[in-house]
Amino acid sequence: MARDWDGRTYDRISGPMQDMAGPVLARLPLNGDETVVDAGCGSGRVTEQLRDRLPRGRVIAVDASAAMLEAARERCGDDRVEYVQADLTELALDAPADAVLSTATFHWIRDQAALYRSLHGALRPAGRLVAQCGGEGNIADVREAVGATIAAGEDIAAALAGYDPWRFPAPEETLGHLAAAGFRDAEAWLQDWDVEAPDGRTWLRTINLGGHVERLGEAALADRFIDEVHRRMGGDPLAIAYVRLNITAVA
C-alpha cells in the first residue's frame, strides 16, 4: 500500500528538500516552451520553480499521493500545470514529454527497473531525464536509530516486522537500470548533503518515518517510536546525514 503523505505539513517543513532540488533543476537545459514531467511533485515547491522556467511550456505534476497533489495545486494553481495521480512505474501520458525532472522520490519506489522503463516510455526520443534521490548510504543515522528502537521494544518490533520502505541504490545499479530501459549518455553519482531540522520530531514523522507511523497505527505507540528515534539521534536541532544520488540520461 502506498504511503499516505501529509501534503501541507510536508510543504511547511520541506525547505531543505527544496535546497537539494535547486542544483538538479539547474542541470536541466530548457528553452521555455517544453513539456516537462515533475515526477513525484510533492507539495509543488519545485513544480512552481519549474513552471516559472517554462513561460511558453507546461508542467505535468505527477504524484501517487492525493494529499501531495492537493497541496501542489494550492501552491501552483492550474496555470500551465497539469496534475496527475499515478504510480511512476505505470506512467501513461497522452503524448511524450520533452523532459522528466525528479527530486527526493525515486528511493520510495521498490521496482527500480520498472521505474526507468516507465520514464523512458514517457519521453520523446532524445528527451532528458534529470533526477536526484536518496542513494547508497542515505540517512544511515536515521536507519541505525530506527533499528535500535525496534530492537528495544517488542510491541514496536512486532508491528514493524519486515517493513523497509526505502531503496537507496548505488550509482552502478542505477546505471544498469537506465541502460536496460534504453537510456543513453547516462551518468549517476553520489553527493553528501547534511540537513539540520529544528523540529526533528515533525521532520522524522513527515519526511522519513511516516510509513512507519502508519504501520504502527496506535497513536501512543507511534509517538513513543518517534520520540525514541529522535532521542537516539541526539534531539533538536536534529542532524541528518543525507546522501543524494544524482542522475542524468537521454532517452
PyRosetta script that sets phi, psi and omega in degrees:
from pyrosetta import init, pose_from_sequence

init()
pose = pose_from_sequence("MARDWDGRTYDRISGPMQDMAGPVLARLPLNGDETVVDAGCGSGRVTEQLRDRLPRGRVIAVDASAAMLEAARERCGDDRVEYVQADLTELALDAPADAVLSTATFHWIRDQAALYRSLHGALRPAGRLVAQCGGEGNIADVREAVGATIAAGEDIAAALAGYDPWRFPAPEETLGHLAAAGFRDAEAWLQDWDVEAPDGRTWLRTINLGGHVERLGEAALADRFIDEVHRRMGGDPLAIAYVRLNITAVA")
pose.set_psi(1, 136.9)
pose.set_omega(1, -179.6)
pose.set_phi(2, -70.0)
pose.set_psi(2, 147.1)
pose.set_omega(2, 178.2)
pose.set_phi(3, -68.7)
pose.set_psi(3, 140.0)
pose.set_omega(3, 178.5)
pose.set_phi(4, -95.8)
pose.set_psi(4, 101.3)
pose.set_omega(4, -175.1)
pose.set_phi(5, -78.8)
pose.set_psi(5, 153.6)
pose.set_omega(5, 171.1)
pose.set_phi(6, -95.8)
pose.set_psi(6, 94.6)
pose.set_omega(6, -171.8)
pose.set_phi(7, -62.7)
pose.set_psi(7, -40.7)
pose.set_omega(7, -176.3)
pose.set_phi(8, -71.2)
pose.set_psi(8, -41.4)
pose.set_omega(8, 177.4)
pose.set_phi(9, -65.9)
pose.set_psi(9, -41.9)
pose.set_omega(9, 176.8)
pose.set_phi(10, -56.9)
pose.set_psi(10, -45.0)
pose.set_omega(10, -179.3)
pose.set_phi(11, -61.0)
pose.set_psi(11, -38.7)
pose.set_omega(11, -176.3)
pose.set_phi(12, -67.8)
pose.set_psi(12, -35.7)
pose.set_omega(12, -171.6)
pose.set_phi(13, -108.6)
pose.set_psi(13, 0.5)
pose.set_omega(13, -168.7)
pose.set_phi(14, -90.8)
pose.set_psi(14, 24.3)
pose.set_omega(14, 176.5)
pose.set_phi(15, -54.0)
pose.set_psi(15, -44.3)
pose.set_omega(15, 178.0)
pose.set_phi(16, -61.0)
pose.set_psi(16, -34.0)
pose.set_omega(16, 176.7)
pose.set_phi(17, -66.6)
pose.set_psi(17, -36.8)
pose.set_omega(17, 176.2)
pose.set_phi(18, -65.8)
pose.set_psi(18, -38.0)
pose.set_omega(18, 176.7)
pose.set_phi(19, -61.5)
pose.set_psi(19, -42.1)
pose.set_omega(19, 177.5)
pose.set_phi(20, -62.6)
pose.set_psi(20, -33.2)
pose.set_omega(20, -175.8)
pose.set_phi(21, -74.8)
pose.set_psi(21, -23.3)
pose.set_omega(21, -175.9)
pose.set_phi(22, -54.6)
pose.set_psi(22, -52.4)
pose.set_omega(22, 179.1)
pose.set_phi(23, -64.2)
pose.set_psi(23, -28.4)
pose.set_omega(23, 179.2)
pose.set_phi(24, -68.4)
pose.set_psi(24, -47.8)
pose.set_omega(24, 177.9)
pose.set_phi(25, -60.6)
pose.set_psi(25, -36.7)
pose.set_omega(25, -179.6)
pose.set_phi(26, -67.2)
pose.set_psi(26, -23.4)
pose.set_omega(26, 179.9)
pose.set_phi(27, -80.1)
pose.set_psi(27, -8.5)
pose.set_omega(27, -177.7)
pose.set_phi(28, -94.6)
pose.set_psi(28, 108.4)
pose.set_omega(28, 179.3)
pose.set_phi(29, -73.2)
pose.set_psi(29, 130.4)
pose.set_omega(29, -177.5)
pose.set_phi(30, -136.6)
pose.set_psi(30, 141.4)
pose.set_omega(30, 172.5)
pose.set_phi(31, -89.9)
pose.set_psi(31, -20.4)
pose.set_omega(31, 178.7)
pose.set_phi(32, 108.8)
pose.set_psi(32, -5.0)
pose.set_omega(32, -178.6)
pose.set_phi(33, -118.9)
pose.set_psi(33, 14.7)
pose.set_omega(33, -175.2)
pose.set_phi(34, -85.4)
pose.set_psi(34, 166.0)
pose.set_omega(34, 166.3)
pose.set_phi(35, -104.6)
pose.set_psi(35, 121.4)
pose.set_omega(35, -174.9)
pose.set_phi(36, -125.3)
pose.set_psi(36, 132.4)
pose.set_omega(36, 175.0)
pose.set_phi(37, -87.4)
pose.set_psi(37, 126.1)
pose.set_omega(37, 168.9)
pose.set_phi(38, -94.7)
pose.set_psi(38, 98.8)
pose.set_omega(38, -170.7)
pose.set_phi(39, -86.5)
pose.set_psi(39, 101.9)
pose.set_omega(39, -172.4)
pose.set_phi(40, 89.0)
pose.set_psi(40, 61.9)
pose.set_omega(40, -169.7)
pose.set_phi(41, -71.7)
pose.set_psi(41, -17.5)
pose.set_omega(41, -178.6)
pose.set_phi(42, 58.6)
pose.set_psi(42, -138.4)
pose.set_omega(42, -176.5)
pose.set_phi(43, -85.7)
pose.set_psi(43, 5.4)
pose.set_omega(43, 170.2)
pose.set_phi(44, 93.9)
pose.set_psi(44, 7.1)
pose.set_omega(44, 179.9)
pose.set_phi(45, -62.1)
pose.set_psi(45, -45.9)
pose.set_omega(45, 179.1)
pose.set_phi(46, -76.3)
pose.set_psi(46, -35.3)
pose.set_omega(46, 176.4)
pose.set_phi(47, -54.1)
pose.set_psi(47, -42.8)
pose.set_omega(47, -179.3)
pose.set_phi(48, -62.3)
pose.set_psi(48, -44.4)
pose.set_omega(48, 178.5)
pose.set_phi(49, -65.8)
pose.set_psi(49, -39.7)
pose.set_omega(49, 179.2)
pose.set_phi(50, -64.3)
pose.set_psi(50, -44.8)
pose.set_omega(50, 177.5)
pose.set_phi(51, -57.5)
pose.set_psi(51, -40.1)
pose.set_omega(51, -178.1)
pose.set_phi(52, -67.9)
pose.set_psi(52, -21.0)
pose.set_omega(52, 175.8)
pose.set_phi(53, -87.4)
pose.set_psi(53, 0.8)
pose.set_omega(53, -177.0)
pose.set_phi(54, -125.3)
pose.set_psi(54, 64.4)
pose.set_omega(54, -176.3)
pose.set_phi(55, -61.7)
pose.set_psi(55, -24.4)
pose.set_omega(55, 179.5)
pose.set_phi(56, -116.0)
pose.set_psi(56, 8.9)
pose.set_omega(56, -177.8)
pose.set_phi(57, -118.8)
pose.set_psi(57, -157.4)
pose.set_omega(57, -179.7)
pose.set_phi(58, -153.7)
pose.set_psi(58, 161.9)
pose.set_omega(58, 178.2)
pose.set_phi(59, -115.7)
pose.set_psi(59, 136.8)
pose.set_omega(59, 168.8)
pose.set_phi(60, -105.3)
pose.set_psi(60, 105.6)
pose.set_omega(60, -176.7)
pose.set_phi(61, -90.1)
pose.set_psi(61, 115.7)
pose.set_omega(61, -174.7)
pose.set_phi(62, -115.5)
pose.set_psi(62, 133.3)
pose.set_omega(62, 173.2)
pose.set_phi(63, -154.6)
pose.set_psi(63, 150.3)
pose.set_omega(63, 177.1)
pose.set_phi(64, -79.2)
pose.set_psi(64, -16.5)
pose.set_omega(64, -174.6)
pose.set_phi(65, -98.8)
pose.set_psi(65, 123.1)
pose.set_omega(65, 176.6)
pose.set_phi(66, -64.3)
pose.set_psi(66, -35.7)
pose.set_omega(66, -179.6)
pose.set_phi(67, -66.7)
pose.set_psi(67, -38.8)
pose.set_omega(67, 176.9)
pose.set_phi(68, -64.9)
pose.set_psi(68, -44.0)
pose.set_omega(68, 179.9)
pose.set_phi(69, -63.7)
pose.set_psi(69, -37.0)
pose.set_omega(69, 176.9)
pose.set_phi(70, -63.5)
pose.set_psi(70, -43.3)
pose.set_omega(70, 177.7)
pose.set_phi(71, -64.3)
pose.set_psi(71, -39.2)
pose.set_omega(71, 178.7)
pose.set_phi(72, -64.7)
pose.set_psi(72, -41.1)
pose.set_omega(72, 178.9)
pose.set_phi(73, -64.2)
pose.set_psi(73, -40.2)
pose.set_omega(73, 178.0)
pose.set_phi(74, -62.0)
pose.set_psi(74, -37.3)
pose.set_omega(74, -178.9)
pose.set_phi(75, -76.4)
pose.set_psi(75, -45.0)
pose.set_omega(75, -168.1)
pose.set_phi(76, -101.6)
pose.set_psi(76, -20.5)
pose.set_omega(76, -173.7)
pose.set_phi(77, 69.3)
pose.set_psi(77, -163.9)
pose.set_omega(77, -176.3)
pose.set_phi(78, -106.7)
pose.set_psi(78, 5.1)
pose.set_omega(78, -177.6)
pose.set_phi(79, -71.5)
pose.set_psi(79, 103.2)
pose.set_omega(79, 177.6)
pose.set_phi(80, 65.7)
pose.set_psi(80, 19.8)
pose.set_omega(80, 175.9)
pose.set_phi(81, -125.8)
pose.set_psi(81, 127.7)
pose.set_omega(81, 173.3)
pose.set_phi(82, -107.5)
pose.set_psi(82, 136.5)
pose.set_omega(82, -176.5)
pose.set_phi(83, -109.2)
pose.set_psi(83, 127.9)
pose.set_omega(83, -175.8)
pose.set_phi(84, -131.1)
pose.set_psi(84, 122.8)
pose.set_omega(84, 173.0)
pose.set_phi(85, -91.0)
pose.set_psi(85, 116.0)
pose.set_omega(85, -174.6)
pose.set_phi(86, -161.2)
pose.set_psi(86, 154.0)
pose.set_omega(86, 169.1)
pose.set_phi(87, -79.6)
pose.set_psi(87, 128.7)
pose.set_omega(87, -176.8)
pose.set_phi(88, -65.8)
pose.set_psi(88, -17.9)
pose.set_omega(88, 176.6)
pose.set_phi(89, -79.8)
pose.set_psi(89, -7.3)
pose.set_omega(89, -178.8)
pose.set_phi(90, -134.5)
pose.set_psi(90, 43.3)
pose.set_omega(90, -174.8)
pose.set_phi(91, -78.3)
pose.set_psi(91, 122.7)
pose.set_omega(91, 179.9)
pose.set_phi(92, -125.3)
pose.set_psi(92, 112.3)
pose.set_omega(92, 179.9)
pose.set_phi(93, -104.3)
pose.set_psi(93, 156.0)
pose.set_omega(93, 177.5)
pose.set_phi(94, -65.9)
pose.set_psi(94, -32.3)
pose.set_omega(94, 179.0)
pose.set_phi(95, -149.2)
pose.set_psi(95, 150.2)
pose.set_omega(95, -178.5)
pose.set_phi(96, -63.9)
pose.set_psi(96, 146.3)
pose.set_omega(96, -179.2)
pose.set_phi(97, -91.9)
pose.set_psi(97, 163.1)
pose.set_omega(97, 177.7)
pose.set_phi(98, -81.2)
pose.set_psi(98, -26.4)
pose.set_omega(98, -177.6)
pose.set_phi(99, -158.8)
pose.set_psi(99, 156.8)
pose.set_omega(99, 170.6)
pose.set_phi(100, -123.1)
pose.set_psi(100, 127.5)
pose.set_omega(100, 174.2)
pose.set_phi(101, -115.9)
pose.set_psi(101, 139.6)
pose.set_omega(101, 177.1)
pose.set_phi(102, -150.5)
pose.set_psi(102, 139.0)
pose.set_omega(102, 176.0)
pose.set_phi(103, -136.8)
pose.set_psi(103, 135.3)
pose.set_omega(103, 171.8)
pose.set_phi(104, 58.3)
pose.set_psi(104, 38.1)
pose.set_omega(104, -176.3)
pose.set_phi(105, -130.1)
pose.set_psi(105, -45.3)
pose.set_omega(105, -167.5)
pose.set_phi(106, -61.1)
pose.set_psi(106, -24.9)
pose.set_omega(106, -178.3)
pose.set_phi(107, -71.9)
pose.set_psi(107, -10.5)
pose.set_omega(107, 176.1)
pose.set_phi(108, -86.1)
pose.set_psi(108, -6.1)
pose.set_omega(108, -172.8)
pose.set_phi(109, -100.8)
pose.set_psi(109, 119.3)
pose.set_omega(109, -174.8)
pose.set_phi(110, -69.7)
pose.set_psi(110, -44.2)
pose.set_omega(110, -174.7)
pose.set_phi(111, -91.4)
pose.set_psi(111, 87.2)
pose.set_omega(111, -176.5)
pose.set_phi(112, -67.1)
pose.set_psi(112, -35.8)
pose.set_omega(112, 178.9)
pose.set_phi(113, -62.6)
pose.set_psi(113, -44.8)
pose.set_omega(113, 178.7)
pose.set_phi(114, -65.2)
pose.set_psi(114, -34.9)
pose.set_omega(114, 178.0)
pose.set_phi(115, -57.8)
pose.set_psi(115, -51.5)
pose.set_omega(115, -174.9)
pose.set_phi(116, -73.3)
pose.set_psi(116, -29.9)
pose.set_omega(116, 172.6)
pose.set_phi(117, -63.2)
pose.set_psi(117, -42.9)
pose.set_omega(117, -179.7)
pose.set_phi(118, -64.8)
pose.set_psi(118, -43.3)
pose.set_omega(118, -179.2)
pose.set_phi(119, -67.1)
pose.set_psi(119, -38.4)
pose.set_omega(119, 177.4)
pose.set_phi(120, -62.3)
pose.set_psi(120, -39.7)
pose.set_omega(120, 178.6)
pose.set_phi(121, -68.0)
pose.set_psi(121, -21.7)
pose.set_omega(121, -179.7)
pose.set_phi(122, -85.2)
pose.set_psi(122, -8.0)
pose.set_omega(122, -174.9)
pose.set_phi(123, -105.3)
pose.set_psi(123, 146.2)
pose.set_omega(123, 170.2)
pose.set_phi(124, -70.7)
pose.set_psi(124, 161.9)
pose.set_omega(124, 174.3)
pose.set_phi(125, -55.5)
pose.set_psi(125, 132.6)
pose.set_omega(125, -177.2)
pose.set_phi(126, 74.1)
pose.set_psi(126, 7.8)
pose.set_omega(126, 173.4)
pose.set_phi(127, -68.0)
pose.set_psi(127, 155.1)
pose.set_omega(127, -172.4)
pose.set_phi(128, -106.7)
pose.set_psi(128, 141.9)
pose.set_omega(128, 169.2)
pose.set_phi(129, -111.7)
pose.set_psi(129, 123.6)
pose.set_omega(129, 175.5)
pose.set_phi(130, -131.7)
pose.set_psi(130, 121.3)
pose.set_omega(130, -172.3)
pose.set_phi(131, -149.2)
pose.set_psi(131, 162.6)
pose.set_omega(131, 171.4)
pose.set_phi(132, -147.2)
pose.set_psi(132, 139.7)
pose.set_omega(132, 178.8)
pose.set_phi(133, -152.7)
pose.set_psi(133, -178.2)
pose.set_omega(133, 175.4)
pose.set_phi(134, -68.5)
pose.set_psi(134, 133.0)
pose.set_omega(134, -179.7)
pose.set_phi(135, -116.6)
pose.set_psi(135, -177.5)
pose.set_omega(135, -177.1)
pose.set_phi(136, -49.8)
pose.set_psi(136, 124.4)
pose.set_omega(136, -179.0)
pose.set_phi(137, 93.2)
pose.set_psi(137, -1.6)
pose.set_omega(137, -177.3)
pose.set_phi(138, -62.9)
pose.set_psi(138, 141.5)
pose.set_omega(138, 179.3)
pose.set_phi(139, 41.2)
pose.set_psi(139, 44.3)
pose.set_omega(139, 178.7)
pose.set_phi(140, -60.1)
pose.set_psi(140, -33.2)
pose.set_omega(140, -179.8)
pose.set_phi(141, -68.7)
pose.set_psi(141, -39.9)
pose.set_omega(141, 176.4)
pose.set_phi(142, -64.6)
pose.set_psi(142, -44.8)
pose.set_omega(142, -176.7)
pose.set_phi(143, -66.0)
pose.set_psi(143, -36.4)
pose.set_omega(143, 176.9)
pose.set_phi(144, -63.9)
pose.set_psi(144, -44.4)
pose.set_omega(144, 179.8)
pose.set_phi(145, -66.0)
pose.set_psi(145, -37.6)
pose.set_omega(145, 176.8)
pose.set_phi(146, -63.6)
pose.set_psi(146, -45.9)
pose.set_omega(146, -179.9)
pose.set_phi(147, -60.3)
pose.set_psi(147, -42.4)
pose.set_omega(147, 179.5)
pose.set_phi(148, -67.0)
pose.set_psi(148, -38.0)
pose.set_omega(148, 179.7)
pose.set_phi(149, -67.0)
pose.set_psi(149, -41.2)
pose.set_omega(149, 177.7)
pose.set_phi(150, -64.0)
pose.set_psi(150, -43.2)
pose.set_omega(150, -178.6)
pose.set_phi(151, -64.9)
pose.set_psi(151, -26.3)
pose.set_omega(151, -174.8)
pose.set_phi(152, -88.2)
pose.set_psi(152, -10.6)
pose.set_omega(152, -175.8)
pose.set_phi(153, -134.2)
pose.set_psi(153, 117.6)
pose.set_omega(153, -176.6)
pose.set_phi(154, -63.9)
pose.set_psi(154, -38.3)
pose.set_omega(154, -178.0)
pose.set_phi(155, -67.9)
pose.set_psi(155, -41.0)
pose.set_omega(155, 177.3)
pose.set_phi(156, -68.1)
pose.set_psi(156, -42.1)
pose.set_omega(156, 179.7)
pose.set_phi(157, -60.8)
pose.set_psi(157, -40.8)
pose.set_omega(157, -179.2)
pose.set_phi(158, -65.5)
pose.set_psi(158, -40.7)
pose.set_omega(158, -177.8)
pose.set_phi(159, -72.0)
pose.set_psi(159, -29.9)
pose.set_omega(159, -174.8)
pose.set_phi(160, -106.2)
pose.set_psi(160, 12.0)
pose.set_omega(160, -178.2)
pose.set_phi(161, -57.4)
pose.set_psi(161, 123.6)
pose.set_omega(161, 176.7)
pose.set_phi(162, 78.7)
pose.set_psi(162, 2.4)
pose.set_omega(162, -176.5)
pose.set_phi(163, -89.6)
pose.set_psi(163, 121.2)
pose.set_omega(163, 177.1)
pose.set_phi(164, -148.4)
pose.set_psi(164, 96.1)
pose.set_omega(164, -171.2)
pose.set_phi(165, -80.6)
pose.set_psi(165, -9.1)
pose.set_omega(165, -168.8)
pose.set_phi(166, -98.0)
pose.set_psi(166, 149.9)
pose.set_omega(166, 168.6)
pose.set_phi(167, -130.2)
pose.set_psi(167, 105.6)
pose.set_omega(167, -178.8)
pose.set_phi(168, -112.2)
pose.set_psi(168, 83.3)
pose.set_omega(168, -172.9)
pose.set_phi(169, -77.9)
pose.set_psi(169, 158.8)
pose.set_omega(169, 171.0)
pose.set_phi(170, -79.5)
pose.set_psi(170, 159.0)
pose.set_omega(170, 178.1)
pose.set_phi(171, -56.1)
pose.set_psi(171, -38.9)
pose.set_omega(171, -177.0)
pose.set_phi(172, -62.8)
pose.set_psi(172, -40.4)
pose.set_omega(172, 177.9)
pose.set_phi(173, -63.3)
pose.set_psi(173, -44.1)
pose.set_omega(173, -178.8)
pose.set_phi(174, -64.9)
pose.set_psi(174, -40.8)
pose.set_omega(174, 177.3)
pose.set_phi(175, -61.0)
pose.set_psi(175, -36.8)
pose.set_omega(175, 176.8)
pose.set_phi(176, -63.8)
pose.set_psi(176, -43.1)
pose.set_omega(176, 178.3)
pose.set_phi(177, -65.7)
pose.set_psi(177, -39.9)
pose.set_omega(177, 179.1)
pose.set_phi(178, -62.0)
pose.set_psi(178, -46.4)
pose.set_omega(178, -179.7)
pose.set_phi(179, -63.3)
pose.set_psi(179, -43.6)
pose.set_omega(179, -179.5)
pose.set_phi(180, -63.5)
pose.set_psi(180, -30.9)
pose.set_omega(180, -179.8)
pose.set_phi(181, -80.1)
pose.set_psi(181, -11.4)
pose.set_omega(181, 179.0)
pose.set_phi(182, 106.3)
pose.set_psi(182, 3.9)
pose.set_omega(182, 177.5)
pose.set_phi(183, -74.4)
pose.set_psi(183, 154.2)
pose.set_omega(183, 176.5)
pose.set_phi(184, -131.3)
pose.set_psi(184, 172.3)
pose.set_omega(184, -179.9)
pose.set_phi(185, 49.2)
pose.set_psi(185, 40.7)
pose.set_omega(185, -174.7)
pose.set_phi(186, -85.4)
pose.set_psi(186, 143.8)
pose.set_omega(186, 173.2)
pose.set_phi(187, -135.4)
pose.set_psi(187, 145.6)
pose.set_omega(187, 176.7)
pose.set_phi(188, -149.4)
pose.set_psi(188, 131.4)
pose.set_omega(188, -178.6)
pose.set_phi(189, -151.5)
pose.set_psi(189, 154.0)
pose.set_omega(189, -178.2)
pose.set_phi(190, -94.4)
pose.set_psi(190, 151.9)
pose.set_omega(190, -179.3)
pose.set_phi(191, -146.2)
pose.set_psi(191, 124.2)
pose.set_omega(191, 175.2)
pose.set_phi(192, -72.5)
pose.set_psi(192, 139.7)
pose.set_omega(192, -179.9)
pose.set_phi(193, -151.1)
pose.set_psi(193, 101.6)
pose.set_omega(193, -179.0)
pose.set_phi(194, -82.4)
pose.set_psi(194, 140.8)
pose.set_omega(194, 179.8)
pose.set_phi(195, -123.0)
pose.set_psi(195, 140.7)
pose.set_omega(195, 173.9)
pose.set_phi(196, -118.4)
pose.set_psi(196, 118.0)
pose.set_omega(196, -177.3)
pose.set_phi(197, -106.2)
pose.set_psi(197, 116.1)
pose.set_omega(197, -178.8)
pose.set_phi(198, -67.0)
pose.set_psi(198, -31.2)
pose.set_omega(198, 176.3)
pose.set_phi(199, -112.2)
pose.set_psi(199, 81.1)
pose.set_omega(199, -170.7)
pose.set_phi(200, -64.6)
pose.set_psi(200, -36.7)
pose.set_omega(200, -179.7)
pose.set_phi(201, -62.8)
pose.set_psi(201, -44.9)
pose.set_omega(201, 179.2)
pose.set_phi(202, -66.1)
pose.set_psi(202, -38.5)
pose.set_omega(202, 179.0)
pose.set_phi(203, -61.7)
pose.set_psi(203, -48.9)
pose.set_omega(203, -179.7)
pose.set_phi(204, -61.4)
pose.set_psi(204, -45.4)
pose.set_omega(204, -176.6)
pose.set_phi(205, -65.1)
pose.set_psi(205, -36.9)
pose.set_omega(205, -172.9)
pose.set_phi(206, -92.8)
pose.set_psi(206, -45.9)
pose.set_omega(206, -172.4)
pose.set_phi(207, -87.2)
pose.set_psi(207, -48.3)
pose.set_omega(207, -169.1)
pose.set_phi(208, -102.0)
pose.set_psi(208, -40.8)
pose.set_omega(208, -164.0)
pose.set_phi(209, -121.2)
pose.set_psi(209, 19.0)
pose.set_omega(209, 179.4)
pose.set_phi(210, -59.2)
pose.set_psi(210, -38.5)
pose.set_omega(210, 178.0)
pose.set_phi(211, -64.5)
pose.set_psi(211, -38.1)
pose.set_omega(211, 176.1)
pose.set_phi(212, -62.8)
pose.set_psi(212, -43.6)
pose.set_omega(212, -179.6)
pose.set_phi(213, -61.6)
pose.set_psi(213, -44.4)
pose.set_omega(213, 178.4)
pose.set_phi(214, -60.4)
pose.set_psi(214, -41.6)
pose.set_omega(214, -177.3)
pose.set_phi(215, -69.0)
pose.set_psi(215, -34.4)
pose.set_omega(215, 178.5)
pose.set_phi(216, -68.0)
pose.set_psi(216, -34.6)
pose.set_omega(216, 173.6)
pose.set_phi(217, 77.4)
pose.set_psi(217, -77.3)
pose.set_omega(217, -175.6)
pose.set_phi(218, -59.2)
pose.set_psi(218, 127.8)
pose.set_omega(218, -173.5)
pose.set_phi(219, -58.8)
pose.set_psi(219, -44.5)
pose.set_omega(219, -177.4)
pose.set_phi(220, -64.3)
pose.set_psi(220, -39.0)
pose.set_omega(220, 179.7)
pose.set_phi(221, -68.1)
pose.set_psi(221, -42.5)
pose.set_omega(221, 178.8)
pose.set_phi(222, -64.1)
pose.set_psi(222, -41.1)
pose.set_omega(222, 178.5)
pose.set_phi(223, -63.0)
pose.set_psi(223, -42.2)
pose.set_omega(223, 179.3)
pose.set_phi(224, -63.9)
pose.set_psi(224, -39.3)
pose.set_omega(224, 178.1)
pose.set_phi(225, -61.9)
pose.set_psi(225, -50.4)
pose.set_omega(225, 180.0)
pose.set_phi(226, -62.5)
pose.set_psi(226, -44.0)
pose.set_omega(226, -179.5)
pose.set_phi(227, -60.5)
pose.set_psi(227, -39.5)
pose.set_omega(227, -177.2)
pose.set_phi(228, -72.7)
pose.set_psi(228, -41.5)
pose.set_omega(228, 175.6)
pose.set_phi(229, -60.5)
pose.set_psi(229, -44.6)
pose.set_omega(229, 179.2)
pose.set_phi(230, -59.5)
pose.set_psi(230, -44.7)
pose.set_omega(230, -180.0)
pose.set_phi(231, -63.5)
pose.set_psi(231, -45.2)
pose.set_omega(231, -178.4)
pose.set_phi(232, -63.7)
pose.set_psi(232, -25.0)
pose.set_omega(232, 179.8)
pose.set_phi(233, -90.3)
pose.set_psi(233, 1.0)
pose.set_omega(233, 173.7)
pose.set_phi(234, 101.5)
pose.set_psi(234, 0.0)
pose.set_omega(234, 176.6)
pose.set_phi(235, 75.8)
pose.set_psi(235, -173.3)
pose.set_omega(235, -175.8)
pose.set_phi(236, -80.5)
pose.set_psi(236, 149.1)
pose.set_omega(236, -10.0)
pose.set_phi(237, -67.6)
pose.set_psi(237, 134.3)
pose.set_omega(237, -173.6)
pose.set_phi(238, -80.2)
pose.set_psi(238, 121.6)
pose.set_omega(238, 178.3)
pose.set_phi(239, -96.1)
pose.set_psi(239, 125.0)
pose.set_omega(239, -177.3)
pose.set_phi(240, -126.4)
pose.set_psi(240, 130.1)
pose.set_omega(240, -177.7)
pose.set_phi(241, -93.8)
pose.set_psi(241, 98.2)
pose.set_omega(241, 176.3)
pose.set_phi(242, -86.6)
pose.set_psi(242, 147.1)
pose.set_omega(242, 170.1)
pose.set_phi(243, -126.5)
pose.set_psi(243, 119.0)
pose.set_omega(243, -176.2)
pose.set_phi(244, -99.1)
pose.set_psi(244, 138.5)
pose.set_omega(244, 173.4)
pose.set_phi(245, -100.4)
pose.set_psi(245, 112.2)
pose.set_omega(245, 179.0)
pose.set_phi(246, -92.5)
pose.set_psi(246, 138.6)
pose.set_omega(246, -173.9)
pose.set_phi(247, -135.6)
pose.set_psi(247, 131.4)
pose.set_omega(247, 167.9)
pose.set_phi(248, -136.0)
pose.set_psi(248, 143.5)
pose.set_omega(248, -179.9)
pose.set_phi(249, -164.2)
pose.set_psi(249, 163.8)
pose.set_omega(249, -179.9)
pose.set_phi(250, -123.2)
pose.set_psi(250, 134.0)
pose.set_omega(250, -179.5)
pose.set_phi(251, -75.3)
pose.dump_pdb("model.pdb")
